Amino acid sequence: MEKVMRRVAHSGNTARWIALPLYSTTLSVILLNLLSGTAVPRTLPAGMILGVVVSAMGYFLMRSLFMGIYINGQVLVVRSWFRTSRWNRAAITSYRVVSYEGFLNAGNLDGSGRFLKVMAFGIRDDEGSVRLRRPLGTLCGPTRAAQQTREISAWLEGAAHA
């Protein structure tokens, strides 16, 4: 059994491309303004709001570094912005690439879903029913999605032949 978790190739890269420049630049500007004294909050609520914003940005910046799809022996792990999901290999009934429909593209109203893809996993729960999961941590372009599908397929087929 594998002891080391390995990341599926290129998974989580889109999250890092979004988060690293956005959050690190914004955090740097806020912190430089605070250190220079030009943007010091004058009231307690303003200071609390700023503290929450800076903490959230720091969290998302750090979380983006670990986002993606990981394989650890018999377990598939998907790390997304708010949750980490772990599914046993036997619980995965299906997987496919679907168009992303969410906050970043306003529910795909602009048609950008043909360029933004996520993996959809059919997961069997303890009662035997199957639910479709589309974790945002799998957001990527069509080419990367195809590569990730091949790698996950090989992992799942490896269990069938083992």
Salt bridges, closest charged atoms under 4 A:
GLU151 OE2 - ARG6 NH1 2.55
